[in-house]
Amino acid sequence: MKHSICNLQSAICNQRGQTPRHNSGQAAIIATLFFVAVTLVLSVGSAGVALKEESASRSNVLGKKGYFLSEAGQEDVIYRIFTGKPVPTNVVLSLGGDTVTTTVADIGVDRKDITAFGKSGKNTRKTQVALLVGEGTSFVYGVQVGDGGLLLENSSEVIGNVFSNGPIEGRNSNIVRGEVISAGPEGLIDDVHATSSAYAHTIKDSLIEGDAHYQDIVNTTVLGQLFPGSAEEEPVAFPITDEMVDIWKTEAEAAGVISSPCPYVIKNDITLGPVKINCDVNISQSPTVTLAGNVWIAGNLEISNTPTIVAAPSVGNKSVIVIADNPANRLTSSRIELENSSEFYGSGEPGSYILFLSQNNSAELGGGEEAIEIGNSAEGDIILYAGHGEIVLQNTVFLREVTGYKVHLKNSAKVEYNMGLQNVLFSTGPSGGYEIIDWKEIE
């Protein structure tokens, strides 16, 4: 019976003109399997290439992270060295689970090698910088103050960062257009408007546009982040030492000495320096005084009326120093007064300034004598320095940098920091700072 049905079906199929499809179905299945196999092979190959590229890309990113970490570690240590902050032999920084270890090695008395080892994942990068004692002195703050502190009154302001080993106090929410740092456990920032971050044990009655790092804070508006419980900043040494001043004085004296007339009065155009003047000096009326080298005044210096004080063209891109120091009397002598419409200029080349330096130490000893006083409309390419005394700026004074044991700005006095002061070169004498002489990636 089954055989008859099969024959009947075959007959029907033949009558319709159709043929059996067994062979064509098998071919389609084989083709499909072949296509799938080829696709799988291509997919696996493409995936392998993609995985290799992704791994290489990830390794490249981690390598760059290690490199940038290495540079960040170097820059942190270089900043510490340039600003006189303490630097341990090894400094370890961490960021997002990645680390950089920076090592400082003293190579002789005038060189430091800084090696930074950045590690991100399994990738490492190592860079090295060599620092050499250079010809310059680094002034890295618009105003740097010792234990005597900084007082700002009226509409006085600082354009640049401020660092003080003592308190920083305003009287009218005075503006500091930069960072404000008051070091030590007694550090205080009071009634100051800072356009960047602030660091102090206590911050009160202030406006801080950046972050605030503190132990105590009172009645203060902070636009950035709050960092309560922050460690106090360490005090920072001044960029010029007494030993450096003594060397400058010795070199000036060796070039020549003026002992009369005394007091030494200048009313006409004159070129001075390098030289030592053995008494008080008074510059008045409207002369042009050209400084061809450093000048040591063993007494007081008074500049008034409308004189012009300028560094000689021969100085080039370097600066000259006027030192007021009477070793026999630093309590009431060794003072500098710059008044009226006095004008001060460098040699005309970038980086050339006139540094007025007083060794009066009345403020440091608790007295009321001012080491440097500058007022009225005195202005120009000048730096003021009194490592042991008080500096007072008032009226429409405009200058580049101020460093003193105690500093007092009032009326419309303004200090506008110049970035070139990070490496001021002097016409003669010792160095006070380091310079970068070499950089390389070593791994």
VOGU-3710 file (C-alpha; in Angstrom, 3 decimals, decimal comma):
1> mkhsicnlqs> 0,000/0,000/0,000  2,789/2,426/0,990  4,569/1,674/-2,240  1,483/2,502/-4,276  1,063/5,880/-2,550  4,677/6,800/-3,237  4,302/5,891/-6,879  1,149/7,934/-7,058  2,867/10,984/-5,536  5,724/10,647/-7,985
11> aicnqrgqtp> 3,328/10,502/-10,809  1,540/13,612/-9,622  4,820/15,409/-9,282  5,859/14,398/-12,734  2,556/15,494/-14,133  3,122/19,029/-12,714  6,542/19,203/-14,353  8,440/19,523/-11,024  11,552/17,677/-9,865  12,615/16,696/-6,365
21> rhnsgqaaii> 14,468/19,514/-4,381  16,722/17,444/-2,144  20,035/18,561/-3,824  19,224/22,326/-3,903  18,319/22,387/-0,177  21,592/20,826/0,779  23,518/23,361/-1,273  21,726/26,257/0,433  22,533/24,876/3,858  26,185/24,417/2,928
31> atlffvavtl> 26,396/27,970/1,544  24,825/29,381/4,683  27,203/27,490/6,932  30,167/28,654/4,830  28,993/32,291/5,043  28,568/32,040/8,800  32,015/30,485/9,180  33,669/33,200/7,096  31,788/35,898/9,014  32,904/34,414/12,322
41> vlsvgsagva> 36,510/34,282/11,160  36,385/37,903/9,997  34,626/39,001/13,182  37,129/37,285/15,417  39,990/38,815/13,430  38,461/42,295/13,578  37,797/41,921/17,290  41,412/40,907/17,842  42,658/43,988/15,979  40,235/46,225/17,892
51> lkeesasrsn> 41,303/44,755/21,227  44,953/45,284/20,354  44,265/48,900/19,339  42,230/49,486/22,502  45,027/48,017/24,631  47,608/50,164/22,851  45,417/53,236/23,281  44,929/52,516/26,982  48,669/52,009/27,418  49,327/55,289/25,607
61> vlgkkgyfls> 46,903/57,161/27,874  48,419/55,629/31,006  51,876/56,467/29,706  50,887/60,088/29,215  49,363/60,162/32,696  52,642/58,883/34,097  54,522/61,556/32,150  52,284/64,375/33,347  52,494/63,056/36,924  56,263/63,102/36,616
71> eagqedviyr> 56,239/66,723/35,448  53,782/67,694/38,204  56,094/66,198/40,831  59,028/68,138/39,410  57,126/71,413/39,307  55,988/70,994/42,918  59,563/70,538/44,130  60,949/73,330/41,901  58,319/75,701/43,302  59,334/74,740/46,841
81> iftgkpvptn> 62,999/75,375/46,091  62,395/78,680/44,304  60,192/79,969/47,144  62,414/78,819/49,983  60,010/76,193/51,303  61,421/73,106/53,044  61,964/70,184/50,658  62,398/66,608/51,918  64,717/64,240/50,060  61,721/62,274/48,745
91> vvlslggdtv> 58,298/63,746/47,968  55,384/61,424/47,157  52,175/62,771/45,593  49,045/60,766/44,792  46,269/61,500/42,296  43,364/59,184/41,539  45,279/56,097/42,603  48,349/57,029/40,546  51,555/58,228/42,197  54,686/60,248/41,534
101> tttvadigvd> 57,834/60,026/43,648  60,243/62,949/43,359  63,812/62,734/44,654  66,148/65,687/45,227  69,901/65,100/45,078  72,505/67,742/45,945  75,277/67,634/43,337  77,984/69,791/44,861  77,232/73,098/46,579  75,556/74,834/43,654
111> rkditafgks> 73,504/72,172/41,861  70,426/70,070/42,558  69,125/67,212/40,391  65,383/66,547/40,653  64,209/63,135/39,450  60,482/62,369/39,219  59,099/58,841/38,754  55,441/58,856/37,622  53,477/55,590/37,754  50,006/55,066/36,243
121> gkntrktqva> 48,825/51,461/36,245  51,724/49,359/34,939  53,113/52,295/32,951  55,963/54,408/34,292  57,703/57,589/33,093  60,750/59,240/34,592  62,051/62,772/34,008  64,955/64,733/35,437  65,686/68,434/35,883  69,011/69,998/36,836
131> llvgegtsfv> 69,027/73,257/38,833  72,110/75,429/39,130  72,638/78,442/41,354  72,089/81,198/38,838  72,920/84,847/38,551  69,531/86,015/39,727  67,451/86,505/42,830  63,880/85,207/42,777  61,059/87,482/43,881  58,021/85,239/43,519
141> ygvqvgdggl> 55,403/87,338/45,354  54,031/90,799/44,741  54,513/91,442/48,463  56,534/89,237/50,822  56,454/90,094/54,512  58,179/88,853/57,645  56,855/88,451/61,181  55,816/92,127/61,321  52,931/91,454/58,934  51,125/93,409/56,213
151> llenssevig> 48,616/96,216/56,789  46,518/97,629/53,914  44,465/100,792/54,358  42,224/103,074/52,317  42,193/102,035/48,631  45,637/100,436/48,544  45,937/97,138/46,687  48,314/94,449/45,527  48,244/92,972/42,023  50,015/89,691/42,623
161> nvfsngpieg> 50,310/87,083/45,362  51,023/87,984/48,986  52,992/85,836/51,440  53,457/86,861/55,051  55,095/85,154/58,005  52,847/87,384/60,113  49,240/88,658/59,877  47,649/90,164/56,763  45,103/92,811/57,696  42,943/95,171/55,670
171> rnsnivrgev> 40,947/98,182/56,799  38,504/98,529/53,916  38,229/95,058/52,362  41,410/95,895/50,477  41,931/93,891/47,309  44,739/91,454/46,717  44,478/90,299/43,109  46,028/86,904/43,707  46,599/84,376/46,474  46,923/85,448/50,117
181> isagpeglid> 49,019/83,350/52,518  49,641/84,010/56,212  51,971/81,360/57,615  52,328/79,675/60,978  49,975/78,838/63,873  49,251/82,551/64,389  48,504/83,109/60,697  45,661/85,604/60,202  43,828/87,058/57,192  41,455/89,792/58,317
191> dvhatssaya> 39,189/92,090/56,253  40,808/91,271/52,899  39,248/90,679/49,472  41,331/88,047/47,673  40,561/87,241/44,037  42,179/83,810/44,412  42,645/81,381/47,309  43,541/82,110/50,932  45,683/80,145/53,399  45,813/80,947/57,115
201> htikdslieg> 45,119/79,483/60,537  42,345/82,065/60,943  40,355/83,860/58,230  37,832/86,484/59,291  35,649/89,248/57,847  36,961/88,597/54,336  35,826/87,797/50,796  37,713/84,911/49,191  36,901/84,286/45,529  38,968/81,074/45,416
211> dahyqdivnt> 39,319/78,306/47,997  39,853/78,794/51,728  42,357/76,676/53,696  42,045/77,263/57,445  41,614/76,072/61,020  39,114/78,790/62,001  36,881/80,961/59,830  34,564/83,783/60,915  32,142/85,984/58,956  33,816/85,218/55,633
221> tvlgqlfpgs> 32,335/84,621/52,186  34,123/81,907/50,187  33,181/81,412/46,529  35,383/78,348/46,094  35,742/75,244/48,245  36,230/75,095/52,011  39,160/73,147/53,463  38,735/73,188/57,252  41,482/71,658/59,355  44,183/72,533/56,807
231> aeeepvafpi> 47,787/72,486/58,017  49,380/75,906/58,440  51,814/77,051/55,766  55,486/77,046/56,755  57,239/80,450/57,007  59,347/81,357/53,974  62,822/82,899/54,057  63,517/86,170/52,257  65,279/85,990/48,872  68,222/88,219/49,917
241> tdemvdiwkt> 70,468/87,365/52,856  72,688/89,666/54,917  75,693/87,787/53,521  74,676/88,754/49,995  74,286/92,392/51,058  77,766/92,380/52,600  79,274/91,099/49,348  77,515/93,821/47,318  78,794/96,451/49,773  82,361/95,156/49,590
251> eaeaagviss> 82,335/95,239/45,795  80,934/98,781/45,730  83,585/99,984/48,194  86,380/98,325/46,233  85,413/100,370/43,150  85,720/103,734/44,910  84,832/105,784/48,017  83,356/109,287/48,362  83,955/110,802/51,819  83,167/114,500/51,207
261> pcpyvikndi> 81,369/116,780/51,046  79,013/115,428/53,723  76,089/115,293/53,519  76,524/114,448/49,835  74,028/116,637/47,945  73,097/115,980/44,304  71,207/118,656/42,351  72,727/118,253/38,902  73,012/115,378/36,417  75,537/112,794/37,536
271> tlgpvkincd> 76,635/109,189/36,953  77,303/107,061/40,041  78,481/103,552/40,776  79,870/101,285/41,670  80,824/103,354/44,716  80,555/103,762/48,486  79,433/107,125/49,899  80,481/107,601/53,528  77,579/109,784/54,675  73,963/110,811/54,113
281> vnisqsptvt> 72,903/111,450/50,512  70,296/113,983/49,401  68,991/114,099/45,814  66,651/117,003/45,073  65,336/119,340/42,385  65,308/117,748/38,892  68,605/116,042/38,101  69,015/112,791/36,202  71,083/110,374/38,277  72,440/107,507/36,197
291> lagnvwiagn> 73,463/104,391/38,108  76,272/102,508/36,375  76,723/100,072/39,269  75,757/99,369/42,855  75,879/102,222/45,378  76,463/101,783/49,128  75,367/104,734/51,249  76,705/104,548/54,819  73,851/106,693/56,120  70,410/107,882/54,997
301> leisntptiv> 69,168/108,427/51,445  66,562/111,099/50,696  65,169/111,664/47,189  62,650/114,502/46,731  61,106/116,882/44,207  61,261/115,622/40,584  64,551/113,811/39,987  64,920/110,879/37,589  66,911/107,853/38,718  67,866/105,504/35,879
311> aapsvgnksv> 70,098/102,471/35,360  72,826/103,063/32,799  72,417/101,478/29,333  75,643/99,555/30,004  73,804/97,563/32,682  71,801/95,845/29,929  69,173/93,421/31,200  70,549/93,508/34,733  69,561/95,575/37,761  71,410/97,888/40,124
321> iviadnpanr> 71,198/98,135/43,904  71,202/101,196/46,157  72,011/100,128/49,727  71,457/102,333/52,774  73,449/100,788/55,610  75,321/102,507/58,399  76,642/99,564/60,437  77,263/101,913/63,374  73,592/102,942/63,500  70,892/100,744/62,051
331> ltssrielen> 68,285/101,888/64,554  67,740/105,518/63,486  70,003/105,653/60,416  70,258/103,467/57,278  66,892/104,841/56,102  65,513/105,570/52,605  62,895/108,233/51,736  61,521/108,541/48,201  59,106/111,462/47,862  57,235/113,780/45,511
341> ssefygsgep> 57,233/113,005/41,783  60,432/111,012/41,635  60,690/108,642/38,676  62,715/105,462/38,428  63,693/103,492/35,335  65,733/100,441/34,463  68,255/100,472/31,645  65,512/100,206/29,031  65,921/96,474/28,521  63,425/93,949/29,941
351> gsyilflsqn> 64,378/92,666/33,380  66,263/95,781/34,477  65,163/97,391/37,780  66,475/99,544/40,602  66,489/97,833/43,994  66,432/100,119/47,049  67,622/98,163/50,092  67,671/99,369/53,701  69,380/97,581/56,598  67,527/99,630/59,241
361> nsaelgggee> 66,330/97,183/61,923  64,120/99,357/64,127  60,892/97,427/63,366  62,509/94,068/64,052  63,675/95,346/67,451  60,243/96,755/68,322  60,967/100,403/67,446  58,898/102,839/65,404  61,468/104,039/62,865  60,638/103,337/59,223
371> aieignsaeg> 63,316/101,704/57,084  61,859/102,816/53,731  59,155/105,425/53,129  57,856/106,170/49,650  55,038/108,586/48,962  53,190/111,113/46,852  53,477/110,149/43,168  56,779/108,261/43,127  56,668/105,421/40,624  58,674/103,257/38,258
381> diilyaghge> 60,783/100,130/37,815  61,680/99,794/41,462  61,872/97,039/44,065  61,871/97,869/47,775  63,626/95,646/50,276  64,002/95,925/54,061  64,605/92,504/55,554  64,738/93,842/59,122  62,632/96,996/58,913  59,282/98,540/58,026
391> ivlqntvflr> 58,315/99,770/54,561  55,558/102,384/54,244  53,892/103,181/50,908  51,332/105,955/50,634  49,432/108,184/48,212  49,754/107,307/44,510  52,841/105,137/44,731  53,253/102,551/41,958  56,057/99,973/42,004  56,909/96,365/41,081
401> evtgykvhlk> 57,654/94,421/44,282  58,009/94,916/48,035  59,765/92,706/50,581  60,077/93,754/54,207  59,939/92,603/57,804  56,816/94,780/58,092  54,889/96,446/55,248  52,219/99,156/55,424  50,248/100,295/52,340  47,846/103,220/52,591
411> nsakveynmg> 45,891/105,718/50,516  46,078/104,650/46,853  49,424/102,872/47,005  49,647/100,012/44,513  52,094/97,173/44,058  51,842/95,503/40,654  54,010/92,402/40,441  56,016/91,794/37,276  56,567/88,136/36,307  60,123/88,988/35,234
421> lqnvlfstgp> 61,000/89,367/38,910  61,198/85,574/39,241  64,799/85,858/38,094  66,256/89,339/38,655  69,894/89,661/37,593  72,208/92,128/39,302  75,133/93,938/37,751  77,594/92,352/40,204  77,617/90,169/43,264  76,291/86,818/44,386
431> sggyeiidwk> 73,244/84,892/43,350  70,174/84,273/45,392  68,287/81,805/43,241  68,395/78,703/41,064  67,866/78,405/37,335  66,967/75,360/35,221  69,947/74,287/33,115  68,780/70,900/31,830  65,636/68,783/31,397  65,329/65,294/30,002
441> eie> 63,152/62,186/30,038  65,257/59,281/31,229  62,724/56,434/31,195
//
